Amino acid sequence: MSEIDKKIQAKLDNLIKIMENSGYLKKSEVVLAIRKNPRHYFVPKSHTNEAYKDEPLPLMKKQTISQPSVVSMMTELLDVKKGQKILEIGSGSGWQSAILSAMIGNGKVFSIDRHAELVKFAKENLNKLGIQNVDVRLGDGSKGLLEESPFDRIIITAACKKVPFSLFEQLSENGLLIAPVGENIQSLIVFKKTNKGILEISNHPGFLFVPLLSK
C-alpha cells in the first residue's frame, strides 16, 4: 500500500469511527459497502481533500453529495436485502447508488436525475469502480420510473413537501420508501406499503436537503 493509500485508509477509518460513535452507522454490511466504495471517487476533484469529512460537499447545478452519516443512516433505515430492485430519486455523484449496489448482490439499482451533468458525473464515477448493477437515467424523479416498477425499495435524496403519490404506486407491496419530508427543515420518514395502505413506520427529524425539483 502506497503512502497515499495509507492516508486515505486512515481518513476512511476515522470517518467510519465517527459515524459509529455518533450512532449513525450500526450495521456491518453498510460498513463493508462504504469501504468498498471510497467516497473520494465520488466527489469533484476540487474537494478530494474533504472527501472524508462528515459533511455535505457541493456538486454542479447547486446540488450536493450528502453528509456521510446521513447516507449511512438512510441506507440502514432502508433495510436493503440481496436481490432487491431499488429506485433512487436524485443520483448526485453516484455514491449512494454505489453503496446500495454493493448490498443487493444480483439485484438492480435504478437512479434518476433531472440534471444531465449529474447523470454523466454519476455514470463516470460508477464506471471507475466497475459497478454494473446501477442504471442511471435522465428524467423527472418526481414521476419515478414506471416502466421498471414495482420496486422493493425507493430512496428519495432531495427534500419534498410530501412524497409524490406516483412513487408510492411504483412501490411493491411490503416495500419501503424513505424520504426527507418538510419545507425548511425535513424529517427522514420511512413508509411501508401494505395491503391496507401506506404506513409511516419511523420518523427522524432535523435534517436539511436540497429540494426535489420537478418539471
C-alpha positions, -999 to 999 in steps of 0.1 A, spaced: 0 0 0 14 34 -10 17 63 14 -12 80 -3 -33 49 0 -24 47 37 -35 83 43 -68 76 25 -74 44 45 -67 63 78 -92 90 69 -118 64 59 -112 45 92 -116 78 111 -148 87 93 -163 52 100 -154 55 137 -170 90 139 -202 76 123 -203 45 146 -197 66 177 -225 90 168 -249 61 163 -255 68 126 -237 36 115 -245 3 131 -248 -24 105 -216 -43 94 -230 -47 59 -233 -10 55 -197 -5 68 -185 -30 42 -204 -13 14 -189 21 24 -154 6 24 -160 -10 -10 -169 24 -24 -145 50 -10 -161 85 -11 -131 102 -28 -141 85 -60 -174 103 -59 -165 139 -51 -153 167 -75 -115 168 -78 -116 203 -62 -129 187 -30 -109 155 -28 -92 166 3 -125 170 20 -139 136 10 -136 120 44 -151 148 64 -186 141 78 -202 169 59 -220 175 26 -200 187 -4 -211 208 -34 -217 194 -68 -227 211 -101 -261 226 -106 -263 237 -69 -267 201 -58 -247 183 -31 -232 149 -22 -249 142 11 -231 140 45 -217 105 50 -235 100 83 -269 108 66 -261 85 38 -253 57 62 -284 64 83 -307 64 52 -291 32 39 -297 14 72 -333 26 75 -340 13 40 -332 -22 52 -318 -34 19 -318 -71 11 -300 -92 -15 -316 -94 -49 -338 -64 -45 -347 -38 -71 -342 -2 -58 -352 32 -72 -331 62 -62 -345 97 -68 -316 121 -72 -284 105 -85 -260 131 -71 -224 118 -76 -234 82 -76 -221 74 -41 -254 64 -26 -261 41 -56 -227 25 -53 -233 17 -16 -267 2 -24 -253 -18 -53 -228 -35 -30 -256 -46 -7 -280 -61 -32 -258 -86 -49 -275 -96 -81 -303 -70 -76 -305 -37 -95 -304 0 -87 -322 24 -109 -312 60 -103 -328 90 -119 -318 127 -120 -331 157 -139 -296 172 -145 -277 158 -174 -244 169 -159 -250 149 -127 -261 118 -147 -229 120 -166 -208 125 -134 -225 96 -116 -220 73 -145 -184 81 -148 -178 76 -111 -196 42 -111 -177 31 -142 -144 39 -124 -152 12 -99 -166 -13 -124 -201 -12 -109 -225 -28 -134 -258 -32 -114 -267 5 -114 -287 21 -142 -285 59 -141 -311 78 -162 -320 113 -171 -356 122 -161 -380 138 -137 -376 119 -104 -409 130 -90 -425 108 -116 -404 78 -108 -397 51 -134 -429 34 -142 -416 11 -169 -392 -6 -144 -417 -7 -114 -425 -21 -90 -396 -15 -67 -387 -32 -34 -372 0 -21 -373 36 -30 -350 63 -17 -355 100 -23 -324 121 -17 -340 155 -20 -365 173 2 -402 171 -7 -432 188 9 -449 154 5 -440 122 -13 -454 122 -48 -482 96 -49 -468 82 -82 -438 69 -62 -460 50 -37 -478 35 -67 -445 22 -80 -436 6 -47 -442 -32 -43 -464 -45 -15 -444 -46 17 -418 -23 1 -402 6 19 -397 42 9 -375 67 27 -377 104 20 -368 137 37 -402 154 41 -408 190 50 -401 226 39 -373 244 57 -362 215 79 -370 179 70 -377 147 88 -364 114 74 -396 93 72 -398 56 64 -430 45 48 -442 9 42 -467 -1 16 -492 -27 29 -524 -43 16 -541 -18 40 -524 13 26 -492 33 32 -479 33 68 -454 56 84 -431 33 104 -404 57 116 -398 95 117 -364 111 123 -365 150 125 -338 176 120 -323 173 85 -317 197 56 -317 186 20 -317 204 -13 -353 205 -27 -368 178 -50 -374 196 -84 -400 185 -110 -408 198 -144 
